[in-house]
Amino acid sequence: MVFKENQLHQEFLDLERSMRLLDMQLADALHRIRHGSSADLIEKAKQEEKILLTELDRLMTRMRAIEGQLLQIQKTATRH
């Protein structure tokens, strides 16, 4: 059980790092949308934003799932 808990904690930390990177990429895309020099560049940034938001949603969903699993492990541990 401890191994599984450690694994989940590590995955959560990895996801947090990925989320920070995605946040920076998203901020960059938003900056390019607002300040783009051509319609083509702005459109490309909007497409990137969509992809990044989808990935961010996926990461956040997985993080919530891990949190739920960790809570279950903690509840089980406190019952024993």
Secondary structure by P-SEA (a helix, b strand, c coil): caaaaaaaaaaaaaaaaaaaaaaaaaaaaaaaaaccccaaaaaaaaaaaaaaaaaaaaaaaaaaaaaaaaaaaaaaaaac
